[in-house]
Amino acid sequence: MKEYDVIVIGGGPAGATVATLLADKGHEVLLFERDHFPRFKIGESLMPGTYWTLQRLGIWDKMKKSVFPQKNSVQFYHKSGRAGAPFYFKENEPEERAQTWQVLRSEFDKLMLENAAEKGATVQHGVQVLDVLLEGDTATGVRAKMADKSVQEFRAKVVVDASGQSTLLARKLNILETEPDLKNAAIYSHFKGAVRDCGIDGGATIIMHTREADSWFWYIPLPNDVVSVGVVGNINYLLLDRDKGPQAIFDEELAKCDALIPRIRDAEQLFPVKTQKEFSYKANRISGNGWVLIGDAYGFLDPIYSSGIFLAMKSGELAADTISEALRVGDLSQEKLGSFAPHYLQGVEAIRKLVYAFYNKDFSFGAFLKQFPECKNEIISILVGNVFNEDVSRLFDSMEQMIEIPG
Ligand SMILES: Cc1cc2nc3c(=O)[nH]c(=O)nc-3n(C[C@H](O)[C@H](O)[C@H](O)COP(=O)(O)OP(=O)(O)OC[C@H]3O[C@@H](n4cnc5c(N)ncnc54)[C@H](O)[C@@H]3O)c2cc1C
C-alpha cells in the first residue's frame, strides 16, 4: 500500500496550515476533511498575530483584498454598561501588523484549504476519518469512510490530528483533560442591521458583561451588515439550571446587557440560536510516536480573546517545521515530534492566565490599569498574540497582587 509522508485529519485553520507548509516543503501530504466547504463555523475574529502565518502561507495579500471587516482593537464594557477605553493594536504594533480581520469562517476556511491544495497537498472533502491505525503505540495511518461510503485504509509516516473539537485521537487514547474552572457554554446567532461603530472602531471586537457579570456577550462585525453575537457563561448558570430553551435564555441574558440592547434592538436575527458547550480542555500529550495533535484537537481555552484560530495556525506552523525536520532525519519519535511543545505551551499559558483573570469577578481591565497603568502594553501584546517571543510575565506579577490566578 502507498505510504504518504503525512496524513492530516481535518481541514480547519490548523489542518490547512500544516498541510500547506509541509506540501510547500515537498512532502507528500494527504488531508481528509469530513465536510464539504463552504460550511458554517463559529469563531470569526482573528488576532493580529496571525500575520506571520498568513504571510508564510502566502495568503496575506488575498486577505488584504477581501471584504472582511478590519479589526483594529478590542473593547471591553463593564457590567454597569460603561465602555472601557479600546485596546488599539497600533499602540504596540507597526502599521501593517496593527490590524487583522473579522472573517466569515465559511469563506476563510475555504480560502485556507484551497491554498493547501494549490501548494500541493492532496485534499479530499466528504471523507470522515473513523480511526487512527496504531501498531503498538506507533501511528501508521488512518481508516476512513470515503465520499462513496466505502471504508478504506491509508498509510503515512506521520498522522496529524487537526479534527478540532472532535479530538479524534485524544479521545481514542483517553488523554483529554477539561479546564476545571472553565466549564462554559455559548449561545449565538448572526444579526443584520445592528448598530456599528464608525471609523477605526467599525470592525472592533466588543466584549460586554451582563449586569451581575454572570455572562458576557461578544459582538463581532462581519461583511454585509451582519454582526455575530453570542453569550458565554458557566454551563450550569447558562444552560443546566434553567428550564428554558436556548433562544429564551439568549433573550433573557440580552435583557441584562445594557450595552448590547440598543445595538441590536432593531436588528434582524438571521437564524435560530446555536449552542456549544464543553469546549475548554486539553490533551495531556501533544505527540506520540508517529502522531501529533494541533489546534483544537490538542486543546481549546475559551472564546474570550479570540485566540482559537491564532493558536490553531501557530501550532500548525510549528508542527509543520518539526515534522519536516523529523522526516528529514528519520526520527518520528514522540520526543522529536513534540519538540515544539515547550515554546508553544509557553505562549498558550500567557493567554490562559489572562482568560482566568477575565473570569475572576474581582477583576476588570479598567480597575487593573488604574492601579498598574504600565501594564497596558503587555495586555495589548496578549490581545495581539505576541505571546511566543515577548516576555509578558511582568503583567502577571502585577495581576497576582490583585487576584489569584491558577497556576
Ligand atoms: C463559542 C466559540 C466562539 C469562538 N470564537 C472564536 C473567535 O472569535 N476567534 C477565534 O480565533 N476562535 C474562536 N473560537 C475557536 C475557533 O473556532 C477554533 O479554535 C478553531 O476553529 C480551531 O481550528 P482547528 O483547525 O483546530 O479546528 P476546526 O476549525 O474545528 O477544524 C476541524 C475540521 O476537522 C474536520 N473534522 C472533524 N472530525 C473529522 C474526521 N473524523 N474526519 C475528517 N475531518 C474531520 C471538521 O469538519 C473541521 O472542518 C471560538 C470557539 C467557540 C466554541
The ligand as an SDF file (V2000), in Angstrom:
LIG
                    3D

 53 58  0  0  0  0  0  0  0  0999 V2000
  -18.3290   29.7540   21.0400 C   0  0  0  0  0  0  0  0  0  0  0  0
  -16.9990   29.8510   20.3660 C   0  0  0  0  0  0  0  0  0  0  0  0
  -16.5660   31.0600   19.8340 C   0  0  0  0  0  0  0  0  0  0  0  0
  -15.3070   31.1680   19.2450 C   0  0  0  0  0  0  0  0  0  0  0  0
  -14.8780   32.3740   18.7690 N   0  0  0  0  0  0  0  0  0  0  0  0
  -13.6370   32.4810   18.2320 C   0  0  0  0  0  0  0  0  0  0  0  0
  -13.1500   33.7080   17.7140 C   0  0  0  0  0  0  0  0  0  0  0  0
  -13.8370   34.7200   17.7150 O   0  0  0  0  0  0  0  0  0  0  0  0
  -11.8880   33.7270   17.2010 N   0  0  0  0  0  0  0  0  0  0  0  0
  -11.0930   32.6200   17.1790 C   0  0  0  0  0  0  0  0  0  0  0  0
   -9.9520   32.6940   16.7240 O   0  0  0  0  0  0  0  0  0  0  0  0
  -11.5500   31.4410   17.6230 N   0  0  0  0  0  0  0  0  0  0  0  0
  -12.7890   31.3400   18.1330 C   0  0  0  0  0  0  0  0  0  0  0  0
  -13.2390   30.1270   18.5570 N   0  0  0  0  0  0  0  0  0  0  0  0
  -12.3800   28.9590   18.4050 C   0  0  0  0  0  0  0  0  0  0  0  0
  -12.1220   28.5600   16.9630 C   0  0  0  0  0  0  0  0  0  0  0  0
  -13.3360   28.4100   16.2750 O   0  0  0  0  0  0  0  0  0  0  0  0
  -11.3030   27.2770   16.9550 C   0  0  0  0  0  0  0  0  0  0  0  0
  -10.2720   27.3710   17.9000 O   0  0  0  0  0  0  0  0  0  0  0  0
  -10.7010   26.9860   15.5780 C   0  0  0  0  0  0  0  0  0  0  0  0
  -11.7130   26.7200   14.6360 O   0  0  0  0  0  0  0  0  0  0  0  0
   -9.7570   25.7870   15.6780 C   0  0  0  0  0  0  0  0  0  0  0  0
   -9.3050   25.4110   14.4040 O   0  0  0  0  0  0  0  0  0  0  0  0
   -8.9670   23.8780   14.1080 P   0  0  0  0  0  0  0  0  0  0  0  0
   -8.4640   23.8250   12.7190 O   0  0  0  0  0  0  0  0  0  0  0  0
   -8.1550   23.3190   15.2090 O   0  0  0  0  0  0  0  0  0  0  0  0
  -10.3780   23.1370   14.2150 O   0  0  0  0  0  0  0  0  0  0  0  0
  -11.6940   23.3470   13.3380 P   0  0  0  0  0  0  0  0  0  0  0  0
  -11.7720   24.6950   12.8110 O   0  0  0  0  0  0  0  0  0  0  0  0
  -12.8180   22.8510   14.1870 O   0  0  0  0  0  0  0  0  0  0  0  0
  -11.4890   22.3660   12.1230 O   0  0  0  0  0  0  0  0  0  0  0  0
  -11.5460   20.9750   12.2890 C   0  0  0  0  0  0  0  0  0  0  0  0
  -12.0160   20.3500   10.9990 C   0  0  0  0  0  0  0  0  0  0  0  0
  -11.8950   18.9360   11.1230 O   0  0  0  0  0  0  0  0  0  0  0  0
  -12.9930   18.3240   10.4800 C   0  0  0  0  0  0  0  0  0  0  0  0
  -13.1590   17.0030   11.0870 N   0  0  0  0  0  0  0  0  0  0  0  0
  -13.5570   16.7160   12.3540 C   0  0  0  0  0  0  0  0  0  0  0  0
  -13.5580   15.3870   12.5390 N   0  0  0  0  0  0  0  0  0  0  0  0
  -13.1460   14.8260   11.3790 C   0  0  0  0  0  0  0  0  0  0  0  0
  -12.9500   13.4840   10.9610 C   0  0  0  0  0  0  0  0  0  0  0  0
  -13.1860   12.4650   11.7800 N   0  0  0  0  0  0  0  0  0  0  0  0
  -12.5380   13.2630    9.6970 N   0  0  0  0  0  0  0  0  0  0  0  0
  -12.2980   14.3100    8.8480 C   0  0  0  0  0  0  0  0  0  0  0  0
  -12.4830   15.6010    9.1930 N   0  0  0  0  0  0  0  0  0  0  0  0
  -12.8880   15.8450   10.4540 C   0  0  0  0  0  0  0  0  0  0  0  0
  -14.1530   19.2670   10.7550 C   0  0  0  0  0  0  0  0  0  0  0  0
  -15.1750   19.1200    9.7930 O   0  0  0  0  0  0  0  0  0  0  0  0
  -13.4740   20.6400   10.6970 C   0  0  0  0  0  0  0  0  0  0  0  0
  -13.5740   21.2450    9.4250 O   0  0  0  0  0  0  0  0  0  0  0  0
  -14.4870   30.0160   19.1590 C   0  0  0  0  0  0  0  0  0  0  0  0
  -14.9310   28.7980   19.6750 C   0  0  0  0  0  0  0  0  0  0  0  0
  -16.1540   28.7170   20.2910 C   0  0  0  0  0  0  0  0  0  0  0  0
  -16.5830   27.3990   20.8750 C   0  0  0  0  0  0  0  0  0  0  0  0
  1  2  1  0
  2  3  1  0
  2 52  2  0
  3  4  2  0
  4  5  1  0
  4 50  1  0
  5  6  2  0
  6  7  1  0
  6 13  1  0
  7  8  2  0
  7  9  1  0
  9 10  1  0
 10 11  2  0
 10 12  1  0
 12 13  2  0
 13 14  1  0
 14 15  1  0
 14 50  1  0
 15 16  1  0
 16 17  1  0
 16 18  1  0
 18 19  1  0
 18 20  1  0
 20 21  1  0
 20 22  1  0
 22 23  1  0
 23 24  1  0
 24 25  2  0
 24 26  1  0
 24 27  1  0
 27 28  1  0
 28 29  2  0
 28 30  1  0
 28 31  1  0
 31 32  1  0
 32 33  1  0
 33 34  1  0
 33 48  1  0
 34 35  1  0
 35 36  1  0
 35 46  1  0
 36 37  1  0
 36 45  1  0
 37 38  2  0
 38 39  1  0
 39 40  1  0
 39 45  2  0
 40 41  1  0
 40 42  2  0
 42 43  1  0
 43 44  2  0
 44 45  1  0
 46 47  1  0
 46 48  1  0
 48 49  1  0
 50 51  2  0
 51 52  1  0
 52 53  1  0
M  END
$$$$
